[in-house]
Amino acid sequence: MSGHSKFANIKHKKEKNDAAKGKIFTKIGRELAVAVKEGGGPDPTSNSRLRDVIAKAKSNNMPNDTIERNIKKAAGEGSGDNYEHITYEGYGPNGTAIIVRTLTDNKNRTASNVRNAFTKGSGNVGTPGCVSFMFDEKGQIIVDKEECDMDADELMMLALDSGAEDFVDNDDSYEILTTPEDFSDVRLKLEEAGIAMVNAEVTMIPQTYVELTEEEDLKNIQKTLDLLEEDDDVQDVYHNWDE
């Protein structure tokens, strides 16, 4: 179920307009800068963290020259120095759980914006750890069936032999799950085998999902998610709403 809805959401996001793409590129640019600083330099062959962010950039159709420019800038100016990771957890309508991961150079601004997004959707920010226990951190790789020439059993064997934990055959996609530690190796082996990945990232997967049926609840959670997505400081948002 998670793979199917995830795939639909990814396709929807990739079809967004240029303004939204520009915002995604800004966020990934920050991630590249921090990966250069924290992962050990601008060479992706020796910096697995940077390698994974480059893969994320490419899956979001970020042009190669833009990726290179961001890496060079980060290596030259140390532009990842000012950013810090802050995670917020809270509740949306009907007890939906929401995790917000940010990368910010201004904690007060980010905290205010995140709180505002929850409040406007009739939710509230909670204490650290209040909802993260409802999620499992996993490496997740999504492969579009239409773009994959490899037979499902072959792909499954390749993924499991590479260190994957699980392989899910969904309606329109394959979902490969790994531990966070094995994610980089599994993704690299699939890339070397020529497998096109729609999405590849370490993510938070809900253990159970919450269904919203009231129109007001649906409106509110969408409002919160939209506000968070529009915020340049917000890198990732995870929730257990069954869309």
ABEGO torsion letter per residue (X at the ends): XAAAAAAAAAAAAAABBAAAAAAAAAAAAAAAAAAAAAAGEABAAABAAAAAAAAAAAAAGBBAAAAAAAAAAAAAAGAAAABBBBBBBBBBBGGBBBBBBBBBABAAAAAAAAAAAAAAAGBBBBBBGAAAAABBBBBBBBBBAAABABBAAAAAAAAAAAGBABBBBBAABBBBBBBAAAAAAAAAAAAAAGBBBABBBBBBBBABBBBBABAAAAAAAAAAAAAAAABAABABBBBABBX
